[in-house]
Amino acid sequence: MLCLLEKVCPISHALQQEMYVNMVSFNFKKDDVLVEEGGTCHYMYFIKKGALMGCTTYKGKRIVTYMSVENEFVSSISGLHGMNISKEEISAIEDVELFGIHNDVLQQLFQQYFDLNFLFRVMVEQYYRDAQERTHIVRVGSAKERYLYFIQTKPGYMERLPHEYIASLLDMKPLTLAKIKKEYALSLKKDKETEELCRYVENYMSAKQVFKDRELSLHSLSVLLHLSTHQLSSLLNNQFQQKFMDFVNMYRINHIKEQIALPGTLQNLTIETVANNAGFSSRSAFYNSFKKNVGMSPIEFAKNRGNDSIA
């Protein structure tokens, strides 16, 4: 606990000793209630192991207000320092091991140590930033946006904590959460499959050099790749964001650039011959495509590469 606090601000040796002396250990079982709704919270807790949650009752409905796991501080929000009754219940979601410092001791330490006041201020500021963001997304965002926000800001919680509590925290029904979780998992699987398919197409184009075939078409390439024409077209348009001919010509141009860079190539072959060998069937198509991809003419590119002996 002190190691985490020291990351925020160095703690004096005297304060460390006071905290060690006054720290109390607690162990609670899953579903145990630490603080009752309408009761008094006597401690500031630090979670060493396990998970806690806060919940309140509104019109007979229990609503989860927060969930916290290891290395987080927990106390009553509405009844901080035991000065007011707690409007939320604090209970264990899992078996928990806690450290706690009594509120009376904390008040004494606040009066004695400036560094504790500074630490507590930073902790409260961070808590309210998180709470404001959480409140905003719950009120404004769609159910899917709330789900995405939760898994991004609380990694591992979804796999670890009961879904009925998470659903309550995100203001949705458990069935809605289950549906969104399933849809998101399917989208991740689809994204992974699409990524693998893109790599497969790229590797095939480079390894087989099918772009050299002047008669290559969307249909013939889809047959070679064992894909439907629709699949390949969709992949090119949505993932590579290119039309079929632009996609093929890109590989042809990259191949030509590699050939031009080889010593002696243009001493024995004309640029048009190199282009023809790469799959271009017309001089104009080659020049237009080269300038579109490279930003200069093939002759300018060759000269910039120090290849002045152009056949």
C-alpha positions in Angstrom: 0.0 0.0 0.0 2.7 2.5 1.0 4.6 1.7 -2.3 1.5 2.8 -4.3 1.2 6.0 -2.2 4.9 6.8 -2.7 4.4 6.8 -6.5 2.1 9.8 -6.0 4.2 11.6 -3.4 7.2 10.7 -1.1 6.0 9.9 2.3 8.0 10.9 5.4 9.4 8.1 7.6 7.3 9.3 10.5 4.1 9.0 8.5 5.1 5.5 7.3 5.6 4.4 10.9 2.3 5.9 12.0 0.5 4.0 9.2 2.2 0.7 9.9 1.3 1.0 13.6 -2.4 1.9 13.0 -3.1 -0.4 10.0 -5.6 -3.1 10.7 -6.0 -6.4 8.6 -9.4 -7.7 7.6 -10.6 -10.8 5.8 -14.1 -11.1 4.4 -15.8 -13.9 2.6 -17.7 -13.5 -0.7 -21.1 -11.7 -0.1 -20.0 -10.4 3.3 -21.2 -6.9 4.0 -18.6 -4.5 5.3 -20.8 -1.5 5.6 -24.6 -1.5 5.5 -26.7 1.0 3.6 -27.7 3.5 6.2 -24.8 2.5 8.5 -21.5 4.1 9.3 -18.2 3.4 7.5 -15.4 3.5 10.1 -12.5 2.7 7.9 -10.6 3.7 4.8 -9.9 0.3 3.2 -7.1 -0.8 0.9 -7.7 -4.0 -1.1 -4.8 -6.4 -0.9 -6.6 -9.2 -2.6 -10.2 -9.7 -4.0 -12.9 -7.4 -5.0 -15.5 -5.1 -3.4 -18.5 -3.2 -4.7 -20.8 -0.4 -3.6 -24.5 -0.5 -4.2 -27.5 1.5 -3.2 -31.3 1.0 -3.3 -33.6 3.1 -5.4 -37.3 2.4 -5.6 -36.7 -1.1 -4.4 -34.0 -1.8 -6.9 -30.4 -2.5 -6.0 -28.0 -0.5 -8.2 -24.2 -1.1 -8.3 -22.4 2.2 -8.0 -18.8 1.0 -8.3 -16.5 -2.1 -8.2 -12.9 -2.1 -7.0 -10.2 -4.7 -7.0 -6.6 -5.1 -5.8 -4.5 -2.0 -5.1 -7.5 0.3 -4.8 -8.7 2.3 -1.9 -12.4 2.0 -0.9 -14.6 3.8 1.6 -18.1 5.1 1.7 -18.6 7.9 -0.8 -21.6 9.5 0.9 -20.4 8.7 4.4 -16.7 9.5 4.0 -14.7 9.5 7.2 -17.8 8.3 9.1 -19.1 11.8 9.3 -22.5 10.9 7.7 -24.5 7.7 7.3 -23.5 5.7 4.2 -26.0 5.8 1.4 -24.4 2.7 -0.2 -23.7 -0.7 1.0 -20.1 -2.0 0.7 -19.8 -5.8 0.2 -17.4 -8.4 -1.0 -17.8 -9.8 -4.5 -15.0 -12.2 -3.8 -13.1 -13.3 -0.7 -11.0 -10.3 0.2 -8.0 -9.4 2.2 -7.9 -5.7 3.3 -5.9 -3.2 5.2 -7.8 -0.5 7.0 -7.1 2.7 8.9 -9.8 3.9 11.2 -11.3 7.3 10.4 -10.4 8.7 13.8 -6.8 7.9 13.2 -6.9 9.4 9.7 -8.3 12.7 11.1 -5.4 12.9 13.6 -2.8 12.1 10.8 -4.3 14.7 8.6 -3.6 17.3 11.2 -0.1 16.2 11.7 1.2 15.4 8.2 1.0 17.6 5.2 2.1 14.8 2.8 -1.0 12.8 3.8 -3.3 15.7 2.9 -1.6 16.1 -0.4 -1.9 12.3 -1.1 -5.6 12.3 -0.2 -6.3 15.3 -2.4 -4.7 13.6 -5.4 -6.6 10.4 -4.7 -9.9 12.2 -4.4 -9.2 14.2 -7.6 -8.6 11.0 -9.6 -11.7 9.4 -8.1 -13.9 12.3 -9.2 -12.3 12.4 -12.7 -13.1 8.6 -13.1 -16.6 9.1 -11.6 -17.4 12.0 -13.9 -16.3 10.0 -17.0 -18.2 6.9 -15.8 -21.3 9.0 -15.1 -21.1 10.6 -18.5 -20.8 7.4 -20.5 -23.7 5.8 -18.5 -26.0 8.7 -19.1 -25.0 9.6 -22.7 -23.5 6.5 -24.4 -25.4 3.6 -25.9 -25.3 0.2 -24.3 -22.5 -0.9 -26.6 -20.5 2.3 -25.9 -20.9 1.7 -22.1 -19.7 -1.9 -22.6 -16.6 -0.8 -24.6 -15.8 1.9 -22.1 -15.9 -0.6 -19.3 -13.7 -3.2 -20.9 -11.2 -0.6 -21.9 -11.0 1.2 -18.5 -11.4 -2.0 -16.4 -9.4 -4.7 -18.2 -10.0 -8.2 -16.8 -13.2 -7.2 -14.9 -15.5 -8.7 -17.4 -13.9 -12.2 -17.3 -13.6 -12.0 -13.5 -16.6 -10.4 -11.9 -20.3 -11.5 -11.9 -22.1 -10.2 -15.0 -25.3 -9.2 -13.1 -23.2 -6.7 -11.1 -21.5 -5.3 -14.2 -24.8 -5.0 -15.9 -26.2 -3.0 -13.0 -23.2 -0.7 -13.0 -23.6 -0.1 -16.7 -27.3 0.5 -16.4 -28.4 -2.4 -18.6 -30.1 -5.7 -18.2 -27.9 -8.9 -17.8 -29.4 -10.3 -21.1 -28.4 -7.1 -22.9 -24.9 -7.3 -21.6 -24.6 -11.0 -22.6 -25.8 -10.1 -26.1 -23.4 -7.2 -26.5 -20.5 -9.3 -25.2 -21.3 -12.1 -27.7 -21.6 -9.6 -30.6 -18.3 -8.0 -29.6 -16.5 -11.4 -29.4 -17.8 -12.3 -32.9 -16.6 -8.9 -34.3 -13.1 -9.5 -32.8 -13.1 -13.0 -34.4 -14.2 -11.6 -37.7 -11.6 -8.8 -37.5 -8.9 -11.4 -36.8 -10.0 -13.6 -39.7 -10.1 -10.5 -42.0 -6.6 -9.6 -40.9 -5.3 -13.1 -41.6 -7.1 -13.1 -45.0 -5.4 -9.8 -45.9 -2.0 -11.2 -45.0 -2.8 -14.3 -47.1 -3.6 -12.2 -50.2 -0.5 -10.1 -49.8 1.8 -13.1 -49.3 0.3 -14.8 -52.3 0.7 -11.8 -54.6 4.3 -11.4 -53.5 5.3 -15.0 -53.5 3.5 -16.1 -56.7 4.0 -12.8 -58.6 0.6 -13.4 -60.3 0.6 -9.7 -61.1 2.9 -10.5 -64.1 -0.1 -12.1 -65.8 -1.4 -9.4 -68.2 -4.8 -11.2 -68.3 -5.2 -11.3 -64.6 -8.7 -10.4 -63.6 -10.8 -10.2 -60.4 -12.3 -13.5 -61.2 -9.1 -15.3 -62.1 -7.3 -14.0 -59.0 -10.3 -15.1 -56.8 -10.1 -18.6 -58.2 -6.3 -18.7 -57.5 -7.0 -17.5 -53.9 -9.9 -19.9 -53.4 -12.2 -17.0 -52.6 -15.4 -15.9 -54.2 -15.3 -12.9 -56.4 -17.5 -11.0 -53.9 -15.2 -11.9 -51.0 -12.1 -10.6 -52.9 -13.9 -7.5 -54.1 -15.1 -6.7 -50.6 -11.6 -7.2 -49.2 -10.0 -4.9 -51.7 -12.6 -2.2 -51.3 -13.0 -2.3 -47.5 -9.6 -3.4 -46.2 -7.1 -2.3 -48.8 -9.3 0.5 -50.0 -8.3 0.0 -53.6 -9.9 -1.0 -56.8 -8.8 -4.3 -58.3 -6.6 -2.8 -61.0 -5.0 -0.3 -58.7 -4.2 -3.1 -56.3 -2.5 -5.2 -58.9 -0.7 -2.3 -60.5 0.7 -1.4 -57.0 2.5 -4.8 -57.0 3.7 -4.3 -60.6 5.1 -0.9 -59.8 6.9 -2.1 -56.6 8.4 -5.0 -58.7 9.6 -2.5 -61.4 11.1 -0.2 -58.8 13.1 -3.2 -57.4 14.2 -4.1 -60.9 15.3 -0.6 -61.7 17.4 -0.6 -58.5 19.3 -3.6 -59.6 22.7 -2.7 -61.2 22.8 -3.1 -65.0 19.0 -3.7 -65.5 18.5 -0.6 -67.6 21.7 -1.1 -69.5 20.3 -4.2 -71.1 16.5 -3.5 -71.0 14.3 -0.6 -71.7 12.0 0.7 -69.0 9.1 -0.3 -71.2 10.4 -3.9 -71.4 10.7 -4.1 -67.6 7.1 -2.8 -67.4 5.9 -5.3 -69.9 7.6 -8.1 -68.0 5.9 -6.9 -64.8 2.5 -7.3 -66.4 1.7 -4.0 -68.0 0.2 -4.3 -71.5 0.4 -0.7 -72.6 3.0 2.1 -72.2 0.4 4.7 -71.2 -1.1 2.5 -68.5 2.4 1.9 -67.1 3.4 5.6 -67.0 0.1 6.7 -65.5 0.2 4.1 -62.8 3.9 4.7 -62.0 3.3 8.4 -61.6 0.2 7.8 -59.5 2.1 5.4 -57.1 5.5 7.1 -57.0 4.8 10.7 -57.7 7.3 11.0 -60.6 7.9 9.4 -64.0 9.8 6.1 -64.3 12.7 7.9 -66.1 12.9 10.5 -63.2 12.8 7.7 -60.7 15.7 5.9 -62.5 17.8 9.0 -62.6 17.2 9.7 -58.9 18.4 6.2 -58.2 21.7 7.1 -60.0 20.8 5.0 -63.0 21.8 7.3 -65.9 22.6 4.5 -68.5 19.0 4.1 -69.6 18.6 1.8 -72.6 
